[in-house]
Amino acid sequence: MTISAPSQRMRDWLSVAGAIAIGPAFQVTGYAGNFVFGAAAYFYFWVCACVIPLLVWSALRLRIAVWQIAVLSMALSVVGDNLRLHAIRGREMLQVGYGFWVLGTLLSSPFPLYLLLRPLPRGRKILAGIGALVVGWALYLSFGLFMP
């Protein structure tokens, strides 16, 4: 009996499903492990820096979409949990969501950007790298402007 590898399309859709599920899985695991404050922040950092790049690697054609879906799922799970606990309301909801999206994007960006830049010729790689640095810097600066 042989087991064949999943098709390219199947890998992409499994990666999308994993990206959608990573936020709720992060919440369930965090509560199961009794992570609070520093431990929860460390766990968020670890998921963004290690687990999201693995999901991106598993996708083939939808890598950038999987990356952003996973980061958005993480950010929305934090917002949803804060709403459930009545810790935020109104404009704070947008600030927390945007802050965690920026943080997740910046923490998880090295590997997805490497995968995006790898096939480009040298000249375009340099231009795209400079563009990525400018966008990353703008996200970093906007994080300080929009957060209280």
N, C-alpha and C positions, 0 to 999 in steps of 0.2 A: 504494500500500500504506500503510495507516494502522496505527499502533501505538496501542492503547488503554491508558489508565492502568490499573494493577492495581486490583482491587476493594478495598473497605474491609477485608474479611476477609483477603484475600491480603496486603495491606500489614501488617496486624497479625501474621500468622504469619511473614512474612518478617522483621519486626522482632524477634519472639521468637527466631527462628533466629539472627539477627545478635547478639542479646544473649547467647545461649548460646555462640556462637563467639568472642565478643570476648576472653574470658579466654585460651583457647589461642592465639588470634592475637596477643595481647599478648606471651605467652611466646616464641612463634616469632620475632616481630619483634625482641624484645629480644635474643635470642641471636644473631640474624642481624646485628644492628647492633652487637654486642659491648658492649651497655650494662651497666655495672656501677656499683654504689654510687650516686653522685650522678646520673649519667646515667639509671640505671634509675628512680630516684625521680622525676626530672623527667619521664620518659616516662610513668610511672604517673599523675602529676599531670595531664599533658596529655591522656591517654586519658580520665581521669575528668571533666575539666573541659570537654573539647571533643567527643570522640567519643561518649560515652554520651548527652549531650544530643541529638546528631544522631539517634541510634537512637530516643530517646524521641519526638522530633519526627516521625519517620517512622511511628510507630504512631498509630493513631487512637483505638481504644477501650481498648486495653491498655497505655496509657502508663505507669501506675504499676507494673504488673507487669513491663513491659519494663525499666524503670529498675532495679528491684530484682534482676531476673534478671541484668542486665548487671553490676551491682556485685557480686553474689554470684559470678558467673563469674570476675570479676577476682580476688576474694579467694580463691576456691578454687584458682585457677591458681597464686597465690603460695604457698599452703599445699602444694599438690601438688609444686611445684618444690622447696620447702624439704625436704619429705619425701624426694624423690628424691635430694637432696644430703646427706641425713642431718644436716641442720642443726637440726632440731627433733624433739621426740618428746613423747608424752604430753600433758600439760596445755598445753604451749607451742603445740601445734597449734591448740587452741581460742583461745588468746590472740592468735596471729598472725592467724587467720581472722577473729576478731571485730574486731581492730584495723584490718585492711585493709577490712573491710566498713564500719565506722564512717567511716574516712577516705574511702573511695570514695563513700559516701552523702553526706557533708558537702560534698565537693568538687563533686559533680555535682548537688546539690540546687537551685540557683537556677532553672534553666530548667524542670525538671519541676514545681517548686512554682508557678512563674509560670503554666504551662499548667493546673495544677489550680485555681488561684485566679481566673484570668481570667474564667470565665463566671459567677462568683458575684456576687450583689448586694453593694453597698458594705458594709453592716453585717456580712454573713456573711464577706466578704473580710477584714475587720479581725479578726474572731474567729478565723477559720481561720489567718490570718497569725500571730496571737499564739500559737495552738496549735502551729504549725510552729516558731516560735522556741523555745518551751518544749521541744519534742521535740528540736530541734537542740542546744539547750544541754544537755539531759540526755544526749544521745549524746556530746557533747564531754566532759562531766564523767566519764561512764562510761569513756571511752577512757583517761583517766588512772588510774582506779581499777583497771581490769582488766589493764593493761599492766605489765610488770615494770619 
